[in-house]
Amino acid sequence: MGVKGTIFDIQSFSVHDGPGCRTTVFLTGCPLRCAWCANPESWTSGKHLMYAANVCKWDKGCRVCENVCPSHAIHFPEGQAPVVDLTACASCTTFDCVDICPNRALKQCVKEYTSEELLKILRRDFSSWGQNGGVTFSGGDPILQHDFLVEVLKGCRDLQIHTAIETSAYFDTARFLDVMQYIQFAFIDVKHMDPEAHKAGTGVGNQPILDNIRALVRSGWPGRLVLRQPTIGGYNDSEENARKVIAFMQENGLFEINLLKFHRMGQTKWEQLGKEYAYASKGDVTDETLQALQTLYLEAGIACYVGNHTSF
């Protein structure tokens, strides 16, 4: 029980992350860099700062954070909102500005947990899940914290807690399968079937992902697998891409996919991290496009769920 993990959020009463009511645990770290990512705070495994300018009360005279930063990373230009040098915060260990901010404009979004501390939270939530619920490990990508995740999963097995995962599957196959032996329900993202387009959108190719899905099927894994596609207008919403996904699914005996509609709910997080959000004015996909894609899958004999209209 000595391994520690880093987590940026724990959400109880989740109803869209697997069967029933669940507790979703968001672990830090991800091997992908999706340009539309809704959780960019997950990219950094260690503790780091986010600054929400929209709730800062500098215009009301609040400057309590100005002199507590040991790196002098917070500056107040005359008559302007404070400027926070987030790069200077990368090596911070105290985050005194977070503790003193009365409006939560400054946030340190990562917390360390031992496996026992996390299991204690899951045991607390157990009675709220109902018959079909459990825990879903998300991120980021939880498999990046392999040792911690396996330790927690073994604890879940001992407590008979239903386990689900949301993963990119972009890992060494042995490591991927080692985690999956403790998982009962899985979402695996297939963001694009063309390797170059996949790399352009996520920073990595798709071959390890497709190979790991094949390996999981060949392993005789007894769990339930639902492929997922965050459907991005102008990127992966074409009929051509859908037909390639269908062919891949049929080749591997897969029959469930969930098309997620693009949204910009993560845009403020990009801004709070001082990053430029590439999809601020593109990526929208219409309901008609999603319905047309759904029809392609259904005609191929594949169960296709759009958005939250699922059978989980």
C-alpha positions in Angstrom: 0.0 0.0 0.0 3.0 2.3 -0.4 2.3 3.6 -3.9 0.8 7.1 -4.2 -1.2 8.4 -7.1 -2.0 11.9 -8.3 -5.7 12.7 -8.9 -7.2 16.0 -10.1 -10.9 15.3 -9.4 -13.3 12.7 -7.9 -16.9 13.0 -8.9 -19.6 11.0 -7.0 -23.0 10.3 -8.5 -21.8 10.1 -12.1 -24.3 8.5 -14.5 -22.6 8.7 -17.9 -19.3 6.9 -17.2 -20.5 3.3 -17.2 -23.3 1.2 -15.8 -25.5 2.7 -13.1 -24.5 5.4 -10.7 -20.7 5.6 -10.3 -17.8 7.4 -8.7 -15.5 8.7 -11.3 -11.8 9.1 -10.4 -9.8 11.4 -12.7 -6.0 10.5 -12.6 -3.4 12.9 -14.0 -1.1 12.2 -16.9 -1.9 11.4 -20.5 0.1 10.1 -23.5 -2.0 12.0 -25.9 -2.3 15.8 -26.5 -5.8 16.1 -28.1 -6.3 19.6 -29.5 -9.9 19.7 -28.2 -9.2 18.1 -24.8 -11.8 18.8 -22.1 -9.3 18.1 -19.3 -6.0 19.8 -20.2 -5.2 20.0 -16.5 -4.6 16.3 -16.6 -1.6 16.6 -18.9 0.7 17.6 -16.0 1.2 14.7 -13.5 2.4 16.9 -10.7 0.8 19.7 -8.8 0.3 22.9 -10.8 -1.5 26.2 -10.8 -4.6 27.3 -12.6 -5.8 31.0 -12.6 -9.5 31.8 -13.2 -9.5 35.5 -14.2 -13.3 35.7 -14.3 -13.6 35.2 -10.5 -10.6 37.3 -9.5 -11.6 40.4 -7.5 -8.6 42.5 -8.3 -11.0 45.2 -9.5 -12.5 45.3 -6.0 -9.0 46.0 -4.5 -8.1 42.4 -3.6 -4.3 41.9 -3.8 -3.7 39.4 -1.0 -1.8 37.0 -3.3 0.7 39.6 -4.5 3.4 39.2 -1.8 3.0 35.6 -0.7 4.4 34.0 -3.9 8.0 32.9 -3.3 8.7 33.0 -7.1 7.2 36.5 -7.5 5.0 35.2 -10.3 2.0 37.4 -9.7 2.1 41.0 -10.8 -0.5 43.7 -10.7 -0.1 46.2 -13.6 -1.7 49.6 -12.8 -5.5 49.4 -13.5 -5.3 45.9 -15.0 -6.0 42.3 -14.0 -3.1 40.5 -12.4 -0.6 38.8 -14.6 0.3 35.3 -13.4 3.5 33.7 -14.8 2.4 30.1 -14.7 5.8 28.9 -16.0 7.3 30.2 -12.8 4.9 28.2 -10.8 6.0 24.9 -12.2 8.5 24.2 -9.4 6.3 25.5 -6.6 5.7 23.2 -3.7 3.8 25.5 -1.2 1.1 27.2 -3.4 0.6 29.8 -0.7 -1.3 31.9 -3.2 -4.0 29.2 -3.4 -4.4 29.0 0.3 -4.8 32.8 0.7 -7.1 33.5 -2.3 -10.6 34.2 -0.9 -12.3 33.8 -4.2 -10.7 30.6 -5.5 -9.3 32.4 -8.5 -6.1 30.5 -7.9 -6.4 26.7 -7.8 -4.0 23.9 -7.4 -5.8 21.0 -9.0 -3.8 17.9 -8.1 -3.9 15.9 -4.9 -1.9 12.8 -3.9 -3.6 9.8 -2.6 -2.5 6.4 -1.3 -4.5 3.5 -2.5 -6.0 3.0 0.9 -7.1 6.7 1.0 -8.9 6.3 -2.3 -10.5 3.0 -1.4 -11.8 4.6 1.7 -13.6 7.2 -0.5 -15.0 4.4 -2.7 -16.2 2.5 0.4 -18.0 5.7 1.5 -19.8 6.0 -1.8 -20.7 2.3 -2.1 -24.2 2.6 -0.7 -25.1 5.3 -3.3 -24.3 3.3 -6.4 -27.2 0.9 -6.4 -27.1 -2.6 -7.9 -25.3 -1.8 -11.1 -22.9 1.0 -10.1 -19.2 1.2 -9.2 -16.1 3.1 -9.9 -14.8 4.5 -13.2 -11.1 5.4 -13.6 -10.7 8.3 -16.0 -8.2 11.1 -16.7 -6.1 12.0 -18.4 -5.4 8.3 -18.9 -5.3 6.2 -15.7 -3.1 3.5 -17.1 -0.2 6.0 -17.1 -0.2 5.5 -13.3 0.0 1.7 -13.7 1.3 0.7 -10.3 -1.0 2.9 -8.3 -4.0 1.9 -10.5 -3.4 -1.8 -10.2 -3.0 -1.5 -6.4 -6.4 0.2 -6.2 -8.0 -2.2 -8.7 -6.9 -5.2 -6.5 -8.5 -3.5 -3.6 -11.7 -3.0 -5.6 -11.6 -6.7 -6.5 -11.4 -7.7 -2.8 -14.3 -5.4 -2.0 -16.3 -6.6 -5.0 -16.6 -3.1 -6.4 -17.5 -3.0 -10.1 -14.7 -1.4 -12.1 -14.7 0.6 -15.4 -12.1 2.6 -17.2 -11.9 5.3 -19.8 -8.6 4.9 -21.7 -6.8 5.8 -24.9 -5.1 2.3 -24.9 -1.9 4.0 -26.1 0.4 1.8 -24.0 2.8 -1.1 -24.1 0.5 -4.1 -24.6 1.7 -6.0 -21.6 1.0 -3.0 -19.3 -2.3 -2.4 -20.9 -3.5 -6.0 -20.5 -2.2 -6.2 -17.0 -4.6 -3.4 -16.0 -7.5 -4.7 -18.1 -7.5 -8.1 -16.2 -9.0 -6.1 -13.3 -11.5 -4.1 -15.4 -15.1 -5.2 -16.0 -16.3 -2.4 -18.4 -14.2 -0.3 -20.7 -14.5 2.8 -22.9 -11.6 3.0 -25.4 -11.4 6.0 -27.7 -10.9 5.6 -31.4 -10.4 9.2 -32.4 -9.5 8.6 -36.1 -8.7 5.6 -38.3 -6.1 7.4 -40.4 -2.7 7.3 -38.6 -1.6 10.7 -39.9 -4.8 12.4 -39.1 -4.8 10.8 -35.6 -1.3 12.1 -35.0 -2.2 15.6 -36.3 -5.1 15.7 -33.8 -3.7 13.9 -30.8 0.1 14.1 -31.1 0.5 10.3 -31.6 -0.3 7.7 -34.1 -3.1 5.1 -33.7 -1.3 1.8 -34.3 -0.6 1.0 -30.7 -4.3 1.7 -29.9 -5.7 -0.5 -32.6 -3.2 -3.2 -31.8 -4.1 -3.2 -28.1 -7.8 -3.4 -28.9 -7.1 -6.5 -31.1 -4.9 -7.9 -28.3 -7.7 -7.4 -25.7 -10.2 -9.2 -27.9 -7.7 -12.1 -28.6 -7.0 -12.4 -24.8 -10.6 -13.6 -24.2 -11.1 -10.7 -21.8 -14.6 -11.2 -20.3 -15.6 -7.6 -19.8 -17.8 -5.3 -21.9 -16.0 -3.0 -24.3 -17.6 0.1 -25.8 -15.6 2.1 -28.3 -15.9 5.9 -28.1 -15.4 8.7 -30.6 -15.4 12.3 -29.6 -16.9 13.5 -32.8 -15.2 16.6 -34.0 -16.5 18.6 -37.0 -14.0 18.7 -39.9 -11.8 16.1 -38.2 -13.4 12.7 -37.8 -17.1 13.2 -38.7 -16.8 11.9 -42.3 -18.6 8.8 -43.7 -15.2 7.5 -44.9 -13.8 7.5 -41.4 -17.0 5.9 -40.0 -16.8 3.1 -42.6 -13.2 2.4 -41.6 -14.2 2.2 -37.9 -17.1 -0.2 -38.9 -14.7 -2.4 -40.8 -12.3 -2.5 -37.8 -15.1 -3.4 -35.4 -16.4 -6.1 -37.6 -12.9 -7.6 -38.0 -12.6 -7.8 -34.3 -16.1 -8.9 -33.3 -17.0 -5.5 -31.7 -20.5 -4.3 -31.7 -20.9 -1.1 -29.5 -19.7 2.4 -30.1 -20.6 5.7 -28.4 -20.4 8.9 -30.5 -19.8 11.9 -28.3 -20.8 15.4 -29.6 -18.0 18.0 -29.6 -18.3 20.6 -26.9 -16.2 23.5 -25.6 -16.7 22.9 -21.9 -12.9 22.6 -21.4 -12.1 25.9 -23.0 -12.0 27.8 -19.8 -9.5 25.3 -18.4 -7.2 25.9 -21.3 -7.4 29.7 -20.5 -6.8 29.1 -16.8 -3.7 27.2 -17.7 -2.5 30.0 -20.0 -2.9 27.8 -23.1 -4.4 28.7 -26.4 -7.5 26.6 -27.3 -7.4 25.7 -30.9 -11.0 24.7 -31.2 -12.5 28.0 -29.9 -14.2 28.7 -33.3 -14.3 25.3 -35.0 -15.1 21.7 -34.5 -18.9 22.0 -34.2 -20.9 19.0 -35.4 -24.6 19.0 -36.2 -27.2 16.6 -34.8 -28.0 15.7 -38.5 -24.4 14.6 -39.0 -24.4 12.5 -35.8 -27.7 10.9 -36.9 -26.3 10.1 -40.3 -23.2 8.5 -38.7 -25.4 6.5 -36.3 -27.4 5.2 -39.3 -24.2 3.9 -40.9 -23.4 1.9 -37.8 -26.9 0.6 -37.2 -27.1 -0.6 -40.8 -23.9 -2.5 -40.2 -25.4 -4.3 -37.2 -23.4 -2.2 -34.7 -25.1 -0.7 -31.7 -24.4 3.1 -31.9 -25.2 5.4 -29.0 -25.2 9.1 -29.5 -24.2 11.3 -26.6 -25.8 10.2 -23.3 -28.5 8.2 -25.0 -26.9 4.9 -24.0 -27.8 1.4 -22.7 -25.2 1.4 -19.9 
